[in-house]
Amino acid sequence: MGVTYVSHLLQRIGAGISAKFLAEARINAGFEFKMVQTDHGPEFSQYFTLATNRAEISHRHSRVRKANDNAHVERFNRTIQEECFGVEKPISF
């Protein structure tokens, strides 16, 4: 089963915003998260990992230099941006 939760952010994303997004997604999902997989971006730093640990959610990172690990996720994110938000890239923050 696949579920998508989308939130349009007006500020630059960071670890705190990512943790807040995860908390909102958990409330709206209707089921418990057991694991999240992220890349190694700064928005998924130790602060984000602490938030997942507190929520008893396993946080797994994609493998370094393995572009195909998250390829389907990155493509899906791009599709959501194009179809739902009508933007390819933000002009500026």
Rosetta blueprint (number, residue, H / E / L):
1 M L
2 G L
3 V L
4 T L
5 Y L
6 V L
7 S L
8 H L
9 L L
10 L L
11 Q L
12 R L
13 I L
14 G L
15 A H
16 G H
17 I H
18 S H
19 A H
20 K H
21 F H
22 L H
23 A H
24 E H
25 A H
26 R H
27 I H
28 N H
29 A H
30 G L
31 F L
32 E L
33 F L
34 K L
35 M E
36 V E
37 Q E
38 T E
39 D L
40 H L
41 G L
42 P H
43 E H
44 F H
45 S L
46 Q H
47 Y H
48 F H
49 T H
50 L H
51 A H
52 T H
53 N H
54 R H
55 A L
56 E L
57 I L
58 S E
59 H E
60 R E
61 H E
62 S L
63 R L
64 V L
65 R L
66 K L
67 A H
68 N H
69 D H
70 N L
71 A H
72 H H
73 V H
74 E H
75 R H
76 F H
77 N H
78 R H
79 T H
80 I H
81 Q H
82 E H
83 E H
84 C H
85 F H
86 G L
87 V L
88 E L
89 K L
90 P L
91 I L
92 S L
93 F L
